[in-house]
Amino acid sequence: MKKVFARFQLDGRRALVTGASGGLGRHFAKTLALAGAIVAVAARRDSQLLETVAEIEQAGGRAYAVALDVTNPTSVTNCFDVIEMFGVPDIIVNNAGVALTAKLLEHTEADWDTVLETNLKGAWRVAREGAQRMISANVPGAIVNVASILGERVAGGVAPYCASKAGLIHLTRAMALELAKDGIRVNALAPGYVETELNRDFLASDAGEKLRSRVPQRRFGCAEDLDGPLLLLASDAGAFMTGAVLCADGGHLVSSL
């Protein structure tokens, strides 16, 4: 039995988590570090990254901060150059993302470009660069793209976000197909509505309560609800999984119309 749980451990692994300055990204970094990985936490906000590193180290994990703007190809290359001084990362969690809320006809081209450039093209940049370096170093690994249930269904006011996450899910499948021969697994984690400091006020509002009533479990998720799915996709416990979309949403996707 102990051997089964040992497959979830990440001792000796090196991970990169993008968008790790707060929210789910910070939590993902902590989860991987506490499972044994050395974690590079990356984002544009350097000061908050240092807070993430401090929290991980206080909990007994190992981490370091790296500046990264996923919308800038040079920044992506420089980020991996820094990380390689510590060893090629064999776990990549593509978590960086943005959402802009407005009605469909009120979204501008600039809005569209901002969301797609970060959520889809940014994830592609990071995954491609990471995969190239794994292959060059003959290192197998796991890429986890953080999608959303809004990549499978839709909601009003976030059309670019829905399109970006749907694209990310299909990109995940395409990358999984091509990289399997290189020992690189690519899967997507698709959370439902999970409470963070960014959305806590909304989820507690009247609109949030209406949303909660449509979730079969009648609750929103917490960050810890994603620990198991993340570790499954990142660790040897999920060694036979690639091209999968793992939803953690309290049953939201299967709710009746």
LUMTI-495972 format. One line per 4 residues: number of its first residue (from 1); their letters; for each residue y, x, z of N, C-alpha, C, O. Coordinates in steps of 0.05 Angstrom, whole numbers, plus 5000, padded with zeros to 4 digits. Example, Ala and Ser with C-alpha at 12.3 -4.5 7.8 and 13.67 -1.06 7.14 Angstrom:
<sites>
1> AS> 4886,5264,5156,4910,5246,5156,4934,5264,5156,4934,5285,5169  4955,5257,5142,4979,5273,5143,5001,5258,5157,5023,5268,5161
</sites>
This chain:
<sites>
1> MKKV> 4976,5017,5000,5000,5000,5000,5025,5017,5000,5045,5011,4986  5024,5039,5016,5048,5057,5017,5054,5068,4989,5078,5073,4983  5033,5073,4973,5038,5084,4946,5054,5065,4929,5070,5074,4912  5050,5039,4933,5064,5019,4918,5094,5021,4924,5111,5022,4906
5> FARF> 5101,5022,4949,5129,5023,4957,5141,5050,4949,5165,5052,4945  5125,5071,4949,5135,5098,4942,5146,5098,4914,5163,5115,4908  5136,5081,4896,5145,5081,4869,5174,5071,4866,5187,5075,4845  5184,5058,4887,5212,5049,4887,5231,5072,4896,5255,5069,4893
9> QLDG> 5220,5093,4907,5237,5115,4917,5248,5131,4894,5235,5133,4873  5271,5143,4899,5285,5158,4878,5290,5187,4886,5308,5200,4875  5273,5198,4904,5276,5226,4912,5275,5244,4888,5256,5242,4871  5294,5263,4886,5294,5282,4864,5307,5271,4839,5309,5286,4819
13> RRAL> 5316,5246,4839,5329,5235,4815,5359,5238,4817,5370,5241,4838  5371,5239,4793,5401,5241,4792,5412,5217,4777,5402,5211,4755  5431,5204,4788,5441,5179,4777,5471,5180,4772,5486,5194,4785  5479,5164,4752,5507,5160,4746,5512,5130,4748,5498,5114,4735
17> VTGA> 5532,5122,4763,5541,5094,4765,5569,5092,4756,5587,5104,4768  5575,5077,4735,5602,5073,4725,5615,5049,4740,5601,5032,4749  5641,5049,4740,5655,5027,4754,5648,5027,4784,5645,5005,4795  5645,5051,4796,5635,5053,4823,5657,5054,4844,5651,5061,4867
21> SGGL> 5682,5048,4837,5703,5050,4857,5704,5027,4876,5718,5028,4897  5690,5005,4870,5689,4982,4888,5670,4961,4879,5655,4966,4859  5669,4939,4893,5652,4917,4884,5623,4924,4882,5612,4939,4898  5610,4912,4861,5581,4917,4857,5575,4946,4850,5554,4956,4858
25> GRHF> 5593,4959,4836,5589,4987,4829,5586,5005,4853,5568,5022,4855  5603,5001,4873,5601,5016,4898,5574,5010,4912,5561,5028,4922  5567,4984,4912,5542,4977,4925,5518,4989,4911,5499,4999,4923  5518,4988,4884,5496,5000,4869,5493,5029,4875,5471,5039,4878
29> AKTL> 5516,5043,4877,5515,5072,4883,5502,5077,4910,5486,5095,4913  5510,5061,4930,5498,5063,4956,5468,5058,4956,5453,5073,4968  5460,5038,4942,5432,5031,4940,5415,5053,4929,5394,5060,4940  5424,5065,4907,5410,5087,4894,5409,5111,4912,5388,5125,4914
33> ALAG> 5431,5117,4925,5432,5140,4943,5414,5137,4967,5400,5156,4975  5413,5113,4979,5396,5109,5002,5366,5109,4994,5349,5112,5011  5361,5105,4968,5333,5107,4958,5326,5136,4952,5303,5141,4944  5345,5154,4954,5339,5182,4951,5352,5197,4928,5350,5221,4926
37> AIVA> 5366,5182,4911,5379,5195,4888,5405,5209,4896,5418,5202,4915  5412,5230,4881,5438,5242,4882,5455,5228,4862,5449,5227,4838  5477,5215,4871,5492,5196,4854,5519,5207,4847,5535,5215,4864  5525,5207,4821,5552,5212,4811,5566,5185,4809,5557,5168,4794
41> VAAR> 5587,5181,4825,5602,5156,4824,5626,5160,4806,5641,5179,4810  5629,5143,4787,5649,5147,4766,5666,5123,4762,5657,5100,4762  5692,5127,4758,5711,5106,4752,5738,5119,4747,5741,5143,4748  5758,5103,4740,5785,5113,4736,5801,5117,4761,5818,5134,4763
45> RDSQ> 5794,5102,4782,5809,5104,4807,5797,5124,4826,5779,5118,4842  5808,5149,4825,5796,5171,4839,5796,5167,4870,5777,5174,4883  5818,5156,4881,5820,5154,4910,5798,5136,4921,5787,5141,4942  5793,5114,4907,5772,5095,4916,5744,5107,4912,5725,5100,4926
49> LLET> 5741,5124,4892,5715,5138,4889,5709,5155,4913,5686,5156,4922  5729,5168,4924,5725,5185,4947,5716,5168,4971,5701,5177,4988  5726,5143,4972,5717,5125,4994,5688,5118,4990,5673,5117,5010  5680,5114,4965,5652,5108,4959,5634,5132,4968,5613,5128,4981
53> VAEI> 5642,5156,4961,5627,5180,4968,5625,5182,4999,5604,5188,5009  5647,5178,5012,5647,5180,5042,5628,5160,5054,5614,5167,5073  5628,5135,5044,5610,5115,5055,5581,5123,5051,5564,5118,5068  5575,5134,5027,5547,5142,5021,5539,5164,5040,5517,5164,5051
57> EQAG> 5556,5184,5043,5549,5207,5060,5546,5199,5089,5529,5210,5103  5563,5180,5098,5561,5171,5126,5534,5157,5131,5524,5157,5153  5523,5145,5109,5498,5131,5111,5474,5150,5107,5451,5141,5108  5480,5175,5103,5458,5195,5099,5450,5201,5071,5431,5215,5066
61> GRAY> 5465,5190,5051,5460,5195,5023,5476,5218,5012,5492,5230,5026  5471,5224,4987,5486,5246,4973,5500,5235,4948,5487,5221,4932  5526,5242,4946,5541,5232,4923,5565,5250,4918,5573,5265,4935  5576,5248,4894,5600,5262,4887,5616,5245,4867,5604,5229,4853
65> AVAL> 5642,5249,4865,5659,5233,4848,5665,5247,4822,5668,5271,4821  5666,5231,4801,5673,5241,4774,5692,5221,4761,5687,5197,4761  5714,5232,4750,5733,5214,4736,5721,5205,4709,5708,5220,4695  5724,5179,4703,5713,5168,4679,5728,5144,4670,5733,5125,4685
69> DVTN> 5736,5144,4644,5747,5121,4631,5729,5115,4608,5728,5130,4588  5713,5093,4610,5692,5088,4589,5705,5081,4562,5690,5080,4542  5730,5075,4562,5743,5068,4536,5753,5093,4522,5764,5091,4500  5750,5116,4534,5759,5142,4522,5736,5160,4517,5723,5169,4536
73> PTSV> 5729,5165,4491,5706,5182,4485,5707,5209,4497,5686,5220,4506  5731,5222,4498,5733,5248,4510,5727,5247,4540,5714,5265,4550  5736,5226,4553,5731,5223,4582,5701,5221,4587,5691,5232,4606  5687,5206,4570,5658,5203,4573,5644,5230,4570,5627,5237,4586
77> TNCF> 5652,5245,4549,5640,5272,4546,5645,5290,4569,5627,5304,4579  5670,5290,4578,5678,5308,4601,5663,5300,4626,5655,5317,4642  5659,5274,4630,5644,5265,4654,5616,5276,4654,5607,5286,4674  5602,5274,4632,5575,5285,4630,5574,5315,4633,5555,5326,4643
81> DVIE> 5595,5328,4622,5596,5358,4625,5597,5365,4655,5583,5384,4663  5612,5350,4670,5614,5356,4699,5587,5350,4713,5578,5366,4729  5576,5327,4706,5551,5319,4719,5529,5339,4713,5512,5345,4730  5528,5350,4689,5506,5368,4681,5507,5394,4698,5487,5408,4699
85> MFGV> 5529,5400,4711,5529,5423,4729,5510,5418,4753,5501,5436,4766  5505,5392,4758,5487,5385,4780,5459,5377,4770,5441,5373,4785  5457,5376,4743,5431,5368,4731,5435,5343,4714,5452,5327,4719  5419,5341,4693,5421,5318,4674,5414,5292,4689,5393,5291,4702
89> PDII> 5431,5272,4688,5425,5247,4702,5402,5233,4688,5402,5230,4663  5382,5223,4703,5360,5209,4691,5360,5179,4698,5342,5164,4692  5382,5171,4712,5387,5142,4717,5416,5137,4710,5434,5151,4721  5421,5118,4693,5449,5111,4687,5452,5081,4691,5437,5065,4680
93> VNNA> 5472,5074,4707,5478,5045,4712,5505,5040,4700,5526,5048,4710  5505,5025,4678,5529,5018,4663,5541,4993,4676,5534,4971,4669  5559,4998,4696,5570,4975,4711,5599,4970,4705,5609,4948,4711  5613,4989,4693,5642,4985,4688,5647,4960,4671,5634,4957,4650
97> GVAL> 5665,4943,4679,5671,4919,4664,5696,4906,4672,5706,4910,4695  5707,4889,4655,5731,4874,4660,5728,4846,4650,5711,4841,4633  5744,4828,4661,5745,4800,4651,5774,4790,4652,5789,4796,4671  5782,4777,4630,5808,4765,4629,5805,4735,4625,5792,4727,4605
101> TAKL> 5817,4719,4642,5813,4690,4641,5836,4676,4627,5859,4679,4635  5829,4661,4607,5849,4645,4592,5834,4627,4574,5811,4632,4567  5847,4605,4565,5834,4587,4546,5830,4602,4520,5844,4621,4513  5810,4593,4505,5802,4607,4480,5826,4612,4462,5829,4634,4452
105> LEHT> 5843,4592,4457,5865,4595,4438,5889,4611,4450,5908,4617,4436  5887,4617,4476,5908,4632,4489,5901,4662,4491,5919,4678,4497  5876,4669,4487,5869,4697,4487,5881,4711,4463,5881,4701,4440  5893,4734,4467,5904,4750,4445,5884,4770,4435,5863,4774,4447
109> EADW> 5891,4782,4412,5873,4803,4402,5872,4827,4422,5851,4840,4424  5894,4832,4435,5894,4853,4455,5875,4847,4478,5861,4865,4488  5874,4821,4486,5855,4813,4507,5826,4818,4498,5810,4830,4512  5820,4809,4474,5794,4813,4463,5786,4842,4462,5764,4850,4470
113> DTVL> 5804,4859,4452,5798,4887,4449,5794,4900,4476,5776,4917,4479  5810,4892,4496,5807,4904,4523,5779,4898,4534,5766,4916,4545  5770,4874,4532,5745,4866,4544,5721,4878,4529,5703,4889,4541  5722,4876,4502,5699,4886,4486,5698,4917,4487,5677,4928,4488
117> ETNL> 5721,4929,4488,5722,4959,4489,5710,4969,4514,5696,4990,4514  5714,4955,4536,5703,4964,4562,5675,4955,4566,5657,4972,4571  5670,4930,4563,5644,4919,4571,5621,4925,4551,5598,4929,4559  5628,4927,4526,5607,4931,4506,5608,4959,4494,5589,4975,4496
121> KGAW> 5631,4967,4482,5632,4993,4470,5632,5015,4491,5620,5036,4486  5644,5010,4514,5644,5030,4535,5615,5035,4545,5607,5058,4549  5600,5013,4548,5572,5016,4557,5556,5031,4536,5539,5048,4542  5561,5025,4510,5548,5039,4488,5554,5069,4489,5536,5086,4485
125> RVAR> 5580,5075,4493,5587,5104,4494,5572,5119,4516,5560,5140,4511  5572,5107,4540,5559,5120,4563,5529,5122,4559,5517,5143,4563  5517,5100,4550,5488,5100,4546,5480,5120,4524,5460,5134,4527  5495,5121,4502,5488,5139,4480,5491,5168,4489,5473,5184,4484
129> EGAQ> 5513,5175,4502,5517,5202,4511,5495,5210,4531,5484,5232,4530  5489,5192,4550,5468,5198,4569,5441,5202,4556,5426,5220,4564  5434,5184,4537,5408,5186,4524,5406,5212,4508,5385,5225,4508  5428,5220,4494,5427,5245,4479,5422,5269,4497,5407,5287,4490
133> RMIS> 5434,5269,4521,5430,5291,4539,5402,5291,4552,5390,5312,4556  5392,5267,4558,5364,5266,4568,5345,5277,4547,5327,5293,4553  5348,5269,4522,5330,5278,4500,5332,5308,4496,5312,5322,4494  5357,5319,4496,5361,5348,4493,5347,5364,4515,5337,5385,4510
137> ANVP> 5348,5353,4539,5336,5366,4562,5307,5359,4566,5294,5368,4585  5296,5342,4548,5268,5332,4551,5263,5319,4578,5243,5324,4591  5283,5302,4586,5282,5288,4612,5279,5258,4607,5296,5246,4594  5257,5246,4616,5255,5217,4614,5274,5204,4634,5283,5216,4653
141> GAIV> 5281,5179,4629,5299,5166,4647,5301,5136,4643,5286,5124,4628  5320,5124,4658,5324,5095,4658,5354,5089,4655,5370,5100,4670  5360,5071,4637,5387,5062,4634,5387,5032,4642,5372,5016,4631  5405,5025,4660,5408,4997,4668,5436,4988,4661,5456,4997,4671
145> NVAS> 5437,4969,4642,5462,4957,4634,5468,4932,4650,5451,4914,4650  5490,4931,4664,5496,4908,4680,5509,4887,4663,5532,4889,4655  5494,4866,4657,5503,4844,4640,5512,4821,4658,5526,4826,4678  5505,4797,4651,5513,4774,4667,5498,4750,4656,5489,4750,4633
149> ILGE> 5495,4729,4673,5484,4704,4662,5502,4692,4641,5493,4675,4625  5527,4701,4640,5545,4691,4619,5539,4705,4592,5553,4699,4572  5520,4723,4592,5510,4734,4566,5488,4716,4555,5480,4719,4532  5478,4698,4572,5457,4679,4564,5467,4651,4561,5458,4636,4544
153> RVAG> 5486,4643,4578,5499,4617,4576,5529,4622,4574,5538,4645,4574  5546,4602,4574,5574,4605,4571,5589,4589,4592,5579,4571,4604  5614,4597,4597,5633,4583,4614,5660,4583,4601,5666,4600,4584  5676,4564,4607,5703,4562,4595,5722,4583,4606,5720,4592,4629
157> GVAP> 5740,4592,4589,5761,4610,4597,5755,4639,4596,5772,4656,4601  5730,4646,4589,5722,4674,4588,5707,4681,4563,5686,4695,4564  5716,4671,4540,5701,4675,4515,5696,4705,4509,5674,4712,4502  5717,4723,4511,5711,4751,4505,5690,4763,4524,5673,4779,4515
161> YCAS> 5691,4755,4549,5671,4765,4569,5643,4756,4561,5625,4772,4561  5640,4730,4555,5614,4720,4547,5604,4735,4522,5580,4743,4521  5621,4739,4503,5613,4753,4478,5605,4782,4484,5585,4792,4473  5620,4795,4502,5614,4823,4509,5587,4826,4523,5572,4844,4518
165> KAGL> 5581,4807,4541,5556,4809,4556,5532,4801,4539,5510,4812,4542  5536,4782,4521,5515,4775,4502,5509,4799,4484,5486,4805,4478  5530,4812,4475,5526,4836,4458,5512,4858,4474,5495,4872,4463  5519,4861,4499,5507,4882,4516,5477,4876,4520,5461,4895,4520
169> IHLT> 5469,4851,4522,5441,4845,4525,5426,4852,4500,5404,4864,4501  5437,4846,4476,5423,4853,4451,5424,4883,4446,5405,4894,4436  5446,4896,4454,5447,4925,4452,5424,4938,4470,5412,4957,4461  5420,4927,4493,5399,4936,4511,5372,4935,4497,5357,4954,4498
173> RAMA> 5366,4913,4484,5341,4910,4470,5338,4930,4447,5317,4942,4443  5360,4934,4432,5360,4952,4409,5356,4981,4419,5340,4996,4407  5369,4989,4440,5366,5016,4451,5338,5020,4462,5327,5041,4459  5328,4999,4475,5301,5001,4486,5280,5007,4464,5262,5023,4468
177> LELA> 5283,4993,4442,5265,4997,4419,5266,5025,4409,5245,5037,4404  5289,5036,4406,5292,5063,4393,5287,5086,4412,5278,5107,4404  5291,5082,4438,5289,5104,4457,5263,5105,4472,5257,5124,4487  5245,5085,4468,5220,5084,4482,5203,5109,4476,5190,5120,4494
181> KDGI> 5204,5119,4452,5188,5142,4444,5197,5167,4458,5183,5187,4460  5222,5167,4469,5233,5190,4483,5230,5188,4513,5240,5205,4528  5216,5167,4522,5211,5164,4550,5235,5153,4565,5237,5156,4590  5253,5140,4551,5277,5128,4563,5275,5098,4562,5273,5086,4541
185> RVNA> 5275,5086,4586,5274,5057,4588,5302,5046,4589,5319,5057,4603  5307,5024,4576,5333,5011,4576,5330,4981,4582,5317,4967,4567  5341,4973,4605,5339,4945,4613,5366,4934,4621,5385,4950,4626  5368,4908,4624,5393,4896,4632,5389,4880,4658,5369,4866,4662
189> LAPG> 5408,4883,4676,5408,4867,4701,5430,4846,4697,5453,4853,4692  5423,4821,4699,5442,4799,4694,5446,4783,4719,5432,4764,4725  5467,4790,4735,5472,4775,4760,5484,4748,4753,5497,4744,4733  5480,4730,4772,5495,4705,4772,5520,4709,4787,5532,4731,4787
193> YVET> 5530,4688,4801,5554,4690,4816,5548,4704,4843,5535,4692,4861  5558,4728,4846,5553,4744,4870,5580,4749,4883,5599,4758,4870  5581,4744,4909,5607,4747,4923,5614,4776,4928,5598,4792,4937  5638,4783,4920,5650,4810,4925,5678,4806,4935,5688,4783,4937
197> ELNR> 5691,4828,4942,5719,4825,4951,5738,4816,4929,5759,4805,4934  5729,4819,4904,5745,4811,4881,5745,4780,4877,5765,4769,4867  5723,4767,4883,5721,4738,4877,5718,4721,4901,5714,4697,4899  5719,4733,4925,5713,4718,4950,5732,4694,4953,5722,4672,4961
201> DFLA> 5758,4697,4948,5776,4675,4952,5770,4652,4933,5771,4628,4940  5764,4659,4907,5758,4638,4888,5732,4623,4896,5731,4598,4895  5712,4638,4904,5687,4625,4910,5689,4607,4935,5673,4588,4938  5709,4612,4952,5713,4596,4975,5731,4572,4970,5735,4555,4987
205> SDAG> 5742,4570,4946,5761,4549,4938,5745,4523,4931,5721,4523,4930  5760,4502,4926,5747,4477,4917,5732,4481,4891,5710,4470,4888  5744,4496,4873,5730,4502,4847,5705,4517,4852,5684,4512,4839  5705,4536,4871,5682,4551,4878,5660,4533,4890,5636,4537,4884
209> EKLR> 5668,4515,4906,5648,4496,4918,5635,4479,4897,5611,4473,4899  5650,4471,4877,5638,4456,4855,5618,4473,4840,5596,4463,4832  5625,4498,4836,5607,4517,4823,5581,4521,4839,5559,4521,4828  5584,4524,4865,5561,4527,4883,5541,4504,4880,5517,4508,4881
213> SRVP> 5552,4480,4877,5535,4457,4876,5517,4457,4851,5497,4442,4850  5524,4473,4831,5508,4474,4807,5487,4496,4808,5471,4499,4789  5487,4512,4829,5466,4533,4832,5443,4520,4847,5446,4510,4869  5419,4521,4836,5396,4508,4849,5391,4516,4878,5384,4500,4894
217> QRRF> 5396,4541,4885,5393,4550,4912,5416,4542,4930,5416,4546,4954  5437,4530,4918,5461,4520,4932,5475,4543,4948,5485,4538,4970  5474,4566,4936,5489,4588,4949,5497,4608,4927,5484,4609,4906  5517,4625,4934,5523,4648,4916,5507,4672,4926,5498,4672,4949
221> GCAE> 5504,4691,4909,5490,4715,4917,5507,4733,4933,5532,4731,4934  5494,4752,4946,5508,4774,4959,5498,4800,4946,5478,4800,4932  5513,4822,4950,5506,4846,4936,5478,4855,4942,5464,4866,4924  5468,4851,4966,5441,4859,4974,5420,4844,4958,5397,4854,4955
225> DLDG> 5426,4821,4947,5407,4806,4931,5400,4821,4905,5380,4815,4892  5416,4841,4898,5412,4856,4873,5397,4882,4878,5390,4896,4859  5393,4889,4903,5380,4914,4909,5352,4917,4897,5346,4936,4884  5336,4896,4901,5308,4897,4891,5307,4899,4860,5294,4916,4850
229> PLLL> 5322,4881,4846,5322,4883,4817,5332,4910,4807,5321,4921,4788  5353,4921,4819,5364,4947,4811,5343,4969,4814,5338,4984,4796  5331,4970,4838,5311,4991,4843,5287,4988,4825,5275,5008,4817  5279,4964,4819,5256,4960,4801,5262,4972,4774,5245,4985,4762
233> LASD> 5286,4966,4763,5293,4976,4736,5298,5006,4736,5294,5019,4715  5308,5017,4758,5315,5046,4758,5292,5064,4765,5292,5087,4758  5272,5054,4779,5251,5070,4791,5225,5068,4775,5223,5054,4755  5205,5084,4783,5179,5084,4771,5164,5058,4775,5144,5052,4762
237> AGAF> 5174,5041,4794,5162,5015,4798,5164,4998,4773,5147,4980,4769  5184,5003,4757,5188,4988,4732,5180,5004,4708,5192,5000,4686  5161,5023,4710,5155,5042,4689,5146,5028,4663,5149,5040,4641  5135,5004,4664,5126,4990,4640,5146,4969,4630,5139,4952,4614
241> MTGA> 5170,4971,4641,5191,4951,4633,5212,4965,4616,5224,4985,4625  5216,4956,4592,5239,4964,4576,5246,4942,4556,5229,4928,4546  5272,4939,4552,5282,4917,4536,5283,4890,4550,5287,4869,4538  5279,4891,4577,5279,4866,4592,5307,4859,4602,5324,4876,4606
245> VLCA> 5311,4833,4607,5335,4823,4619,5327,4810,4646,5314,4789,4646  5335,4822,4668,5326,4813,4694,5349,4797,4707,5370,4809,4714  5346,4771,4709,5367,4754,4720,5363,4751,4750,5341,4747,4760  5385,4752,4765,5385,4746,4794,5408,4728,4799,5431,4736,4803
249> DGGH> 5402,4702,4799,5424,4682,4798,5419,4657,4814,5433,4637,4810  5399,4657,4832,5394,4634,4848,5384,4610,4832,5385,4587,4841  5374,4615,4808,5364,4594,4791,5385,4581,4773,5380,4561,4760  5409,4593,4772,5431,4581,4757,5424,4576,4727,5431,4556,4716
253> LVSS> 5410,4596,4715,5404,4594,4686,5384,4571,4680,5384,4561,4658  5368,4564,4700,5349,4543,4695,5358,4516,4705,5342,4497,4705  5382,4514,4714,5393,4488,4723,5394,4469,4700,5399,4477,4677  5391,4444,4705,5390,4423,4684,5418,4419,4673,5438,4423,4686
257> L> 5419,4410,4648,5444,4404,4634,5457,4379,4645,5478,4371,4636
</sites>
